């Protein structure tokens, strides 16, 4: 049975300056990496930049930020965004085009459509027809810019936002993946509705009954959730890529379940996580 693909979350955010061209280049060069995940949103002029938080600096809750600059990303001029230093590393926020160029050719990019440039998005929600139509209009200009920057690259587009997946699936040639929050059933429904190629559940949805993951042991619904994800994936031919895996024992159990990808902050998480027997539903 093949091992899961190692997906470098934000370019191995636990050991490299996340979402930078340097991190993507280094993470992509790691011998076990099959895919590098990054987050995208627009600068003020609409150019897709690779960054996770909505604020460059101080977080809305007053916590420390990721760069030495301040301001909401999509309200900040491109030159200021790309001059922002990430985590004191000497590396700065890159454009998506720069990251596509930095990623080694044999390694795919998982580009997460994080935000189209507004606080009014609906992450994790399965939308009714009216809300979906409205949100499509919000997402469309930005998704088209992302698609332009990804031309010719091996890319998987993912999002927590249904409308982003709808637009990406309709207007681009790249496969899409539905990212799930706590409501995995909604994520499954979104993946089915928009003919996604993959589903990305949180690690807790598959492993929270493991006392090492959830010491309280309060995870009565987890086996049902796990079965729902794996059964739906088997029925529809979806890849299952699990986020965000921090520990080797999590990776080991997930590999035994037969998941397709391990989205991880550290490159060594799969080193001792080789499955001993198949357990994936056929």
Buried (B, 14 or more C-beta within 10 A) or exposed (E): EEBBBBBBBBBBBBBBBBBBBBBBBBBBEBEBBBBBBBBBBBBBEBBBBBBBBBBBBEEEEEEEBBBBBEBBBBBBEBEBBBBBBBBEBEBBBBBBBBBBBBBBEEBBBBBBBBBBBEEEBBEBBBBEEEBBEEBBEBBBEBBBBBBEBBEEBBBBBBBBBBBBBBBBBEEBEBBBBBBBBEBBEBBBBBBBBBEBBBBBBBBBBBBBBBEEBBEEEEBEEBEEBBEBBBEBBBEBEBBBBBBBBBBBBBBBBBBBBBBBBBBBBBBBBBEEBEBEEEEBEE
